[in-house]
Amino acid sequence: MNYAQLLDEVKQEVTHFFQLHENDGFTYHNLSHTERVVTNAGLLARHYQLDDKDFFIVTTAAWFHDTGYYVNGATDHELRGTEIAAAFLQGKGVDETIIHAVSNCIMATCLPQTPKNLLEQIVCDADLFHLGTDEFPEQNKKMRKEAEWRMQRKISKHEWRQSTIRLFQAHHFQTDYGKSLLTGKKTENLQRLKDKEAGEIEESATSVTTAQPVPKAVNVPKPQGEPKKAKVERPERGIETMFRISSQNHQRLSDMADNKANIMITTTSIILSVLLSVLLRKLEDNQNLIIPTLLLLVVCVVTMVCSILATRPAIPPGIFTQKEIDEKKVNLLFFGNFYRMSYDEYNKGMQEMMNDRDFLYGSLTRDVYSQGVVLGRKYRLLRAGYNVFMYGIVVSVLAFMIAAIFF
């Protein structure tokens, strides 16, 4: 069976299904969500190196798992999704054992999730992958909007937040890879929900207290110089965007520097080849050109050395210690700090970093700073090389003219 071709047909079928049943009320359970689940399922399946048949099963289940929403609503939508998938696969002559496996994967996504094997675990984790990513706040808003549309009533932030917290507490990622990859961010997302809920309750209690009438005889002076309460939350998405853009800009600048150095190395190499192969042979007959030739030779060599130094990589020791992890002083995002460490040691350090926001952002800051230091060195050497070449060429040409005219 050609599973790749059959998967293309599955994709076309489900895409056409969503387009045919398009409804603006489904702000979350729509084609975009399905495509994300398919992508996540593929990521997990490739990690576990599934064969073609198993890869087809989890991917097909991911494509069909939410189609039941568009047939009689959310209740028992998984069951209707299995019926839609089975009807399509039977029409394609797919073996019943595969159809049964696809149906089981879809049914395993029922809350609470109850997967019985690796394939079902992969589909479950792919379906709720966003709980452990930075996409959660945005997807959560879409889910609340869709729920309000289905229930035909407004859902308060407090009510929705409480139900989401219960979902987080009842949910567990099923695969070992999903746990290691997503649990840290999921814990952070849950804590943020709890902090918002606690802040809202405190604010409500404060507003009730301040609403009580104050007797006229009581003089409540306003505290002087009391600092305003700092906002605890930071713009996480903005911070991550800043780090991503900074790293991308540094990478582009580094590529530009390397290109400039390569241009200069190539240019000086050509000049040196001509000097050594042609001009030096004729110096015995043209002794007046010895000084200009040597001057040009020195200029080219110095320029080439500066350009090579600008592109020459510096390799750190590649080892970090547990003390550096505890003190949050090591940057685990740069290969030079860990390439001689074992995977277990590196994974342990990464897990500690991902579970500590200050450590994570500190590493990102250190990484951006280190890139800036390397860039500064590159551009200083490049500037020196270009200056030597520019002024040296001018002086060398003048020297050749003087030697040719007066000597």
C-alpha positions as CSV (number, residue, x, y, z in Angstrom):
1,M,0.0,0.0,0.0
2,N,1.3,3.5,-0.9
3,Y,0.8,5.2,2.4
4,A,2.3,8.5,1.2
5,Q,-0.2,8.8,-1.7
6,L,-3.0,7.8,0.6
7,L,-2.0,10.4,3.2
8,D,-2.2,13.1,0.4
9,E,-5.7,11.9,-0.3
10,V,-6.6,12.0,3.4
11,K,-5.3,15.6,3.5
12,Q,-7.3,16.6,0.5
13,E,-10.5,14.9,1.8
14,V,-10.3,16.6,5.3
15,T,-9.4,20.0,3.8
16,H,-12.4,19.8,1.5
17,F,-14.6,18.7,4.4
18,F,-13.6,21.8,6.4
19,Q,-14.1,24.1,3.5
20,L,-17.5,22.6,2.7
21,H,-18.7,22.9,6.4
22,E,-17.0,26.3,7.0
23,N,-18.5,28.1,10.0
24,D,-17.1,31.2,11.6
25,G,-18.3,30.0,15.0
26,F,-15.6,27.4,15.1
27,T,-12.7,29.7,16.1
28,Y,-10.7,26.9,17.6
29,H,-11.8,23.5,16.2
30,N,-11.2,24.3,12.6
31,L,-8.8,23.5,9.8
32,S,-5.9,25.5,11.3
33,H,-6.1,23.6,14.6
34,T,-6.3,20.3,12.7
35,E,-3.2,21.2,10.6
36,R,-1.3,22.1,13.9
37,V,-2.3,18.7,15.4
38,V,-1.1,16.9,12.2
39,T,2.2,18.8,12.4
40,N,2.6,17.9,16.1
41,A,1.7,14.3,15.5
42,G,4.4,14.2,12.7
43,L,7.0,15.6,15.1
44,L,6.3,13.0,17.8
45,A,6.0,10.1,15.2
46,R,9.4,11.0,13.7
47,H,11.0,11.1,17.2
48,Y,9.8,7.6,17.8
49,Q,10.8,6.5,14.3
50,L,7.5,5.0,13.4
51,D,7.3,2.9,10.3
52,D,5.1,3.9,7.3
53,K,2.0,2.1,8.5
54,D,2.0,3.5,12.0
55,F,2.9,7.0,10.8
56,F,-0.1,6.8,8.5
57,I,-2.3,5.7,11.4
58,V,-1.4,8.6,13.7
59,T,-1.4,11.2,10.9
60,T,-4.8,10.1,9.6
61,A,-6.3,10.1,13.1
62,A,-4.9,13.6,13.6
63,W,-6.6,14.7,10.3
64,F,-10.0,13.3,11.2
65,H,-10.1,13.7,15.0
66,D,-12.2,16.9,15.1
67,T,-14.4,16.4,12.0
68,G,-17.2,15.2,14.2
69,Y,-17.7,18.8,15.6
70,Y,-19.3,19.7,12.3
71,V,-21.9,16.9,12.5
72,N,-24.3,17.5,15.4
73,G,-21.9,19.5,17.6
74,A,-19.4,18.8,20.4
75,T,-21.1,15.9,22.2
76,D,-19.6,12.6,21.2
77,H,-17.8,14.3,18.3
78,E,-14.9,11.7,18.6
79,L,-17.3,8.9,17.8
80,R,-18.6,10.7,14.7
81,G,-15.1,11.5,13.7
82,T,-14.2,7.8,13.7
83,E,-17.3,7.1,11.5
84,I,-16.3,9.8,9.0
85,A,-12.7,8.4,8.9
86,A,-13.9,4.8,8.6
87,A,-16.2,5.6,5.7
88,F,-13.5,7.3,3.8
89,L,-10.8,4.7,4.4
90,Q,-13.2,1.8,3.6
91,G,-13.8,3.5,0.3
92,K,-10.1,3.5,-0.4
93,G,-9.8,-0.2,0.4
94,V,-7.8,0.2,3.6
95,D,-7.4,-2.8,5.8
96,E,-9.8,-3.1,8.7
97,T,-7.1,-3.4,11.2
98,I,-5.7,0.0,10.2
99,I,-9.1,1.6,10.3
100,H,-9.7,0.1,13.7
101,A,-6.3,1.6,14.9
102,V,-7.2,5.0,13.5
103,S,-10.6,4.9,15.3
104,N,-8.9,4.0,18.6
105,C,-6.5,6.9,18.2
106,I,-9.4,9.3,17.7
107,M,-11.4,7.9,20.6
108,A,-8.3,8.1,22.9
109,T,-8.6,11.9,22.7
110,C,-11.8,11.9,24.7
111,L,-11.3,13.7,28.0
112,P,-10.0,12.4,30.2
113,Q,-7.6,10.9,27.7
114,T,-7.1,7.1,28.0
115,P,-4.6,6.0,25.4
116,K,-3.6,2.3,25.5
117,N,-0.5,2.3,23.2
118,L,2.1,4.5,21.8
119,L,0.1,5.5,18.7
120,E,-2.8,6.6,20.8
121,Q,-0.5,8.5,23.2
122,I,1.0,10.4,20.2
123,V,-2.4,11.6,19.0
124,C,-3.4,12.6,22.5
125,D,-0.3,14.7,23.0
126,A,-0.6,16.2,19.5
127,D,-4.2,17.2,20.2
128,L,-3.3,19.2,23.4
129,F,0.3,20.1,22.4
130,H,-0.5,23.8,22.8
131,L,-0.9,23.5,26.6
132,G,2.9,23.2,26.8
133,T,3.8,26.0,24.3
134,D,3.8,29.8,24.0
135,E,0.7,29.4,21.7
136,F,-1.5,28.5,24.7
137,P,-2.8,32.1,25.6
138,E,-3.9,32.7,22.0
139,Q,-5.5,29.3,21.5
140,N,-7.2,29.5,24.9
141,K,-8.9,32.8,23.8
142,K,-10.1,31.1,20.6
143,M,-11.4,28.2,22.6
144,R,-13.4,30.4,25.0
145,K,-14.9,32.4,22.1
146,E,-16.0,29.1,20.4
147,A,-17.5,27.9,23.7
148,E,-19.5,31.1,24.1
149,W,-20.8,30.6,20.6
150,R,-21.8,27.0,21.2
151,M,-23.4,27.8,24.6
152,Q,-25.0,31.0,23.4
153,R,-23.9,32.9,26.5
154,K,-21.1,35.0,27.8
155,I,-18.5,33.1,29.9
156,S,-16.7,35.3,32.5
157,K,-13.0,35.3,32.7
158,H,-13.2,33.8,36.2
159,E,-15.4,30.9,35.1
160,W,-13.3,30.1,32.1
161,R,-10.1,30.4,34.0
162,Q,-11.3,28.0,36.7
163,S,-12.4,25.4,34.0
164,T,-9.0,25.8,32.3
165,I,-7.1,25.3,35.5
166,R,-9.1,22.1,36.1
167,L,-8.2,20.9,32.6
168,F,-4.5,21.5,33.3
169,Q,-4.6,19.7,36.6
170,A,-6.5,16.7,35.2
171,H,-4.3,16.5,32.0
172,H,-0.9,14.7,31.7
173,F,1.2,14.4,28.6
174,Q,1.3,10.7,27.6
175,T,4.5,10.1,25.7
176,D,7.9,10.4,27.4
177,Y,9.1,12.8,24.7
178,G,6.0,14.9,25.2
179,K,6.6,15.1,28.9
180,S,10.2,16.2,28.5
181,L,9.4,18.7,25.8
182,L,6.2,20.3,27.0
183,T,5.8,19.8,30.8
184,G,8.0,22.7,31.8
185,K,6.1,25.3,29.7
186,K,2.8,23.7,30.7
187,T,3.6,24.2,34.4
188,E,4.5,27.8,33.6
189,N,1.2,28.4,31.8
190,L,-0.7,26.8,34.7
191,Q,1.1,29.0,37.2
192,R,0.3,32.1,35.1
193,L,-3.4,31.2,35.2
194,K,-3.3,30.7,38.9
195,D,-1.5,34.0,39.4
196,K,-4.1,35.8,37.3
197,E,-6.9,34.1,39.3
198,A,-5.4,35.0,42.6
199,G,-4.8,38.5,41.5
200,E,-8.4,38.9,40.4
201,I,-9.7,37.5,43.7
202,E,-7.4,39.9,45.6
203,E,-8.5,42.8,43.5
204,S,-12.2,41.9,44.1
205,A,-11.6,41.7,47.9
206,T,-9.8,45.0,47.8
207,S,-12.6,46.7,45.9
208,V,-15.2,45.4,48.4
209,T,-13.2,46.7,51.3
210,T,-12.6,50.1,49.8
211,A,-16.3,50.3,49.0
212,Q,-17.3,50.3,52.7
213,P,-18.1,53.9,53.9
214,V,-15.4,55.5,56.1
215,P,-16.7,57.4,59.1
216,K,-16.1,61.1,58.9
217,A,-14.4,61.1,62.3
218,V,-11.7,58.8,61.0
219,N,-9.0,60.6,59.1
220,V,-7.2,58.2,56.8
221,P,-4.1,59.9,55.5
222,K,-2.8,59.0,52.1
223,P,0.7,57.4,52.4
224,Q,3.4,59.6,51.1
225,G,6.1,58.3,48.9
226,E,4.7,54.8,48.8
227,P,5.9,53.1,45.6
228,K,3.3,51.8,43.2
229,K,2.9,48.0,43.1
230,A,5.1,46.8,40.3
231,K,3.4,44.7,37.6
232,V,4.6,41.1,38.1
233,E,3.9,39.8,34.6
234,R,6.2,40.6,31.8
235,P,5.2,40.6,28.1
236,E,6.4,37.1,27.4
237,R,5.6,37.1,23.8
238,G,7.3,40.4,23.3
239,I,10.4,39.3,25.1
240,E,10.7,36.1,23.0
241,T,10.1,38.1,19.8
242,M,12.9,40.5,20.9
243,F,15.3,37.6,21.5
244,R,14.4,35.9,18.2
245,I,14.8,39.2,16.1
246,S,18.1,40.0,17.9
247,S,19.5,36.6,17.2
248,Q,18.4,36.7,13.5
249,N,19.9,40.2,13.1
250,H,23.2,39.0,14.6
251,Q,23.2,36.0,12.4
252,R,22.7,38.1,9.3
253,L,25.4,40.5,10.4
254,S,27.8,37.6,10.9
255,D,27.0,36.2,7.5
256,M,27.7,39.7,6.0
257,A,31.0,39.9,7.8
258,D,32.0,36.4,6.6
259,N,31.1,37.4,3.0
260,K,33.1,40.6,3.2
261,A,36.1,38.6,4.6
262,N,35.9,36.1,1.8
263,I,35.8,38.8,-0.8
264,M,38.9,40.3,0.7
265,I,40.7,37.0,1.0
266,T,39.9,36.2,-2.7
267,T,41.1,39.6,-3.9
268,T,44.4,39.6,-2.0
269,S,45.0,35.9,-3.1
270,I,44.7,36.9,-6.7
271,I,47.1,39.9,-6.2
272,L,49.6,37.8,-4.4
273,S,49.5,35.1,-7.1
274,V,50.3,37.7,-9.7
275,L,53.0,39.2,-7.6
276,L,54.7,35.9,-6.9
277,S,54.4,34.4,-10.3
278,V,55.0,37.3,-12.6
279,L,56.3,40.5,-11.1
280,L,59.0,39.0,-8.8
281,R,60.7,37.3,-11.8
282,K,61.2,40.7,-13.5
283,L,62.6,42.6,-10.5
284,E,66.2,41.8,-11.5
285,D,65.7,43.8,-14.7
286,N,63.5,46.5,-13.0
287,Q,65.2,47.1,-9.6
288,N,63.4,50.4,-9.3
289,L,60.1,48.4,-8.7
290,I,61.5,46.4,-5.7
291,I,60.2,48.8,-3.1
292,P,56.7,49.3,-4.6
293,T,56.4,45.5,-5.1
294,L,57.4,44.7,-1.5
295,L,55.0,47.4,-0.3
296,L,52.1,45.9,-2.2
297,L,53.1,42.4,-1.0
298,V,53.0,43.5,2.7
299,V,49.7,45.3,2.2
300,C,48.1,42.1,0.7
301,V,49.5,39.8,3.4
302,V,48.4,42.1,6.3
303,T,44.9,42.4,4.7
304,M,44.6,38.6,4.2
305,V,45.7,37.9,7.8
306,C,43.1,40.3,9.2
307,S,40.4,38.8,7.0
308,I,41.3,35.2,8.1
309,L,41.3,36.2,11.7
310,A,37.9,37.7,11.3
311,T,36.5,34.4,10.0
312,R,38.6,32.0,12.1
313,P,36.3,30.2,14.7
314,A,37.2,30.2,18.4
315,I,36.3,26.9,20.1
316,P,35.6,27.0,23.9
317,P,36.4,24.0,26.1
318,G,32.9,22.5,25.6
319,I,32.5,21.5,29.2
320,F,30.2,23.0,32.0
321,T,30.0,22.1,35.7
322,Q,27.0,21.5,38.0
323,K,28.2,24.6,39.9
324,E,27.7,26.7,36.8
325,I,24.2,25.3,36.4
326,D,23.4,26.0,40.0
327,E,24.7,29.6,39.7
328,K,23.0,30.0,36.3
329,K,26.3,31.2,34.7
330,V,26.5,28.8,31.8
331,N,24.9,29.3,28.4
332,L,23.5,26.0,27.2
333,L,22.3,27.4,24.0
334,F,25.8,27.7,22.5
335,F,27.4,24.4,21.3
336,G,30.8,25.5,22.5
337,N,29.8,25.1,26.1
338,F,28.6,21.5,25.9
339,Y,29.9,19.6,22.9
340,R,32.2,17.5,25.1
341,M,29.5,16.7,27.6
342,S,27.4,13.5,27.6
343,Y,23.7,13.8,26.5
344,D,22.4,12.9,29.9
345,E,24.4,15.7,31.5
346,Y,23.3,18.2,28.9
347,N,19.7,17.1,29.1
348,K,19.7,17.5,32.8
349,G,21.1,21.0,32.5
350,M,18.5,21.9,29.8
351,Q,15.6,20.6,32.0
352,E,16.8,22.8,34.9
353,M,17.1,25.8,32.5
354,M,13.6,25.3,31.0
355,N,12.0,25.0,34.4
356,D,13.6,28.3,35.6
357,R,12.4,31.3,33.7
358,D,15.2,33.6,35.1
359,F,17.8,31.0,34.1
360,L,16.2,30.6,30.6
361,Y,16.0,34.4,29.9
362,G,19.5,34.8,31.4
363,S,20.8,32.2,29.0
364,L,19.1,33.9,26.1
365,T,20.5,37.3,27.2
366,R,24.0,35.8,27.5
367,D,23.7,34.2,24.1
368,V,22.8,37.5,22.4
369,Y,25.6,39.3,24.3
370,S,28.1,36.6,23.2
371,Q,27.0,37.0,19.6
372,G,27.5,40.7,19.9
373,V,31.0,40.3,21.3
374,V,32.0,38.0,18.4
375,L,30.5,40.4,15.9
376,G,32.4,43.3,17.4
377,R,35.7,41.4,17.0
378,K,34.9,40.4,13.4
379,Y,34.0,43.9,12.3
380,R,37.0,45.5,14.1
381,L,39.4,43.1,12.2
382,L,37.5,43.6,9.0
383,R,37.7,47.4,9.3
384,A,41.4,47.1,10.0
385,G,41.9,44.9,6.9
386,Y,39.9,47.1,4.7
387,N,41.7,50.2,5.9
388,V,45.1,48.6,5.3
389,F,44.0,47.4,1.8
390,M,42.5,50.8,0.8
391,Y,45.4,53.0,2.0
392,G,48.0,50.4,1.1
393,I,46.8,50.1,-2.5
394,V,46.8,53.9,-2.9
395,V,50.3,54.2,-1.5
396,S,51.5,51.2,-3.6
397,V,50.1,52.7,-6.9
398,L,51.8,56.0,-6.1
399,A,55.0,54.2,-5.4
400,F,54.8,52.3,-8.7
401,M,54.2,55.6,-10.6
402,I,57.1,57.4,-8.9
403,A,59.4,54.5,-9.6
404,A,58.4,54.3,-13.2
405,I,58.7,58.1,-13.8
406,F,61.7,59.1,-11.8
407,F,63.8,55.9,-11.6
